[in-house]
Amino acid sequence: MALGIRKICIFLEETLVEGGREVSRPTHTVVVAAIITNPWAGRGFVENLRPEILDIAMDLSHEMTQRLLKQMPADKIEACGKSSATGIDGEIEHASAMIHTLRFGNPFRDAIGGTNYLEFTNTRNAPGALMALPMMHKSETGKRSHFLTANFQIADAPRPDEIVVAIGASDNGRPHARIADRFQDIAELET
């Protein structure tokens, strides 16, 4: 089994000031992005994507998760998410296939002690395009303070026959979060 990884990029961010005000607790965000060969590129319309998903997704997730945990220990992670982008010779379904499987999501979620689904984006991009990786609290679905987005760019990816696959995590919510959570809104609307 070959994952077809050309390179792995790691992005780290530490927010110390937001809105002109120092934060009480810095927010650290890490994104691990793997650039892989699109196993379906150049093959025309492929009806069954499952063989490649089974061959790649779980091992890719393990590889990426290990790298993320070297940057941020699991017990510090509060929010998480995933993202993928295919190059122009691929279908958006190819990007989706790599991340929308429990074989990809479960190793990451289990390693960080998460119970929620992983917030996501999947798209088609040109090399160097800005990518967005949305996150939410790893176990509290309505905790809006942890609705975050990490942005990143890779100058030479995805090439037309590649897929960028990324996972991300944060050790805190948005600095100075001041909006109600989803459950508070539901309770207010019910009254």
N, C-alpha and C positions, 0 to 999 in steps of 0.2 A: 504494500500500500504506500503510495506516494502522495503527499498532500499538495505538491505543486506550489509550495511557498517560494516566492521570489524574494520577499523581504518582509520584515516585521518592523513596524514603527510604533514607538511608545510616546505618548504625549502626556505631560504633567502640567498641572495648573494649580496655583495656590492663590486664593483671593484673600487679600488683607484689608482692602478698602473697597466699599461699594457705596454708590450714591454720595460720595464725598465724606463718608463716615467710616471710621475704623470699625472692623467687625470684632465682636467679642470672642469669637472662635473662628479661625481661618477655615475656609472650605477648600479641601484638596480634591482634585479630580484627576483621574487617570483613564486614558484610552489606550487600548492595545489594538492595533490594526494589522491584519495579515493580508498581504497581497498574494492571491493565488491564481493559478491558471484556471480559466473557466473550462471545466471539463466538457461542456456542451458547445462551446464556440466553434464555428466552422462546420458543424454537423447538420445544419438545417434544423427543421423543427423536430425536436426529440420528444416523443410521446411520453416515455416513462423516465422520469428523472431520478427515481428511487435508487437504482444501483449505485450511482455516484454519491448520492446523499449518504447511503449506508457505508460507503467506502471512506468518505472524507469527514463528515460533520462531527462525529464524536471525537475523533483523534485531534481534529483542528481545535475544537473547544477545549480539550484538555491542555493542549500546547499553549493556547492563548491565556487560559485561566491561570496556569502556572506562572506565566510572565506577569500577569496583572497582580497576582498575590505577592510577588517579589517587590512590587511597588507600594502596595497597600494591603496590609494584613486583613484577613476575612473578618475578624472581630471589630475592625474599625469601619467597615463598609456599611453605609446606611441606604444608599440609593444605587441603582444599577440599570443598565439598558444595553441595547445592541443595535447595530446598523450594518447595512450592506449596500454596495453599489456595483453594478456590472458595467463593464466598458461597452462601447457602442456596438460591438459585434455580438453582444449577448442580449437576452431578454431580461426584463425586470423579474420574471419568474425564476431565472437562474440565481439572481441575488437573493430572492426570497427563499429559494430551496436550501441554501446553505444555513440560514438562521432560523427558519420557521419549522423546526423539527425538535422534538424532545431530545434527540441525540446531540444536538448542539446546545440547547438551553439548559437541560438538566445538569450536566457536569458543572457549568458555571454557577447556576442557582444553588446546587447542593454544596459546592465548595465555599460559598459565602453565607450559607444559612438562610437563603431567601425562600419565600413561599409564594410570592406574587409571580404573575407572568412577567416577562421582560418587555418593557416598553421598547419600541422599535421604529426604524425607518428602513425602507428598501427602495432603491431607485436606480436610474441609469445616469452615469456621470462621465465627463471627459477628464483626462488627466489634470490634476491640480485644482479641480472644482472643490468648493467648500462642501464638506459633509457635516451633517448634523446627527448627533447621537443623543436621543432623548432618554431620560432616566426618570424613575419614580422610586419611592421607598420600597425596599426589598420585601417588606411584608405587610405594610399598611397602605391599602389601595387609595384611600381618600386623603392621605397626608400631603396636601398641596405644597407645603414648604419644601418638599423633596421632588417636585416636578422641575427638573433641571434639563438643560441641553448643553452638551459639550460639542464645540465646533472644532474641526481639524481639516487640514489639507495635506495631500501628498503630491508633490510636484510632478511625479512621473507615473501616477496611478489614479484610476485603473487604465491600463492600456486597453485597446479594443478587445483583446481576448482574455481579459482578467476580471476578477471580482475582488473588491476590497471588502473584507469581513472584519467587523470591529465589535469589541465589547468595552464597556465603560463602567466606572464606579466612582462614587463620591463618599466622603466620610462625614458629610453634613448636608443640610438643606441649603436653600438659597440664603445668602447673607441678608439679614434684616427682613426675613419673610414676615408679611403682615396681612395675609389674606386668610379667610376662614377655610377650614378643611371641608371636604365634600359632605361629610356626615352632618356637620353643623348646618350647611345649606339645606340638606334634605329635611332636617328637623324643622327649620324655619319655614320651609315651603309647605310642610304638612299642617302647620298651625294657622 
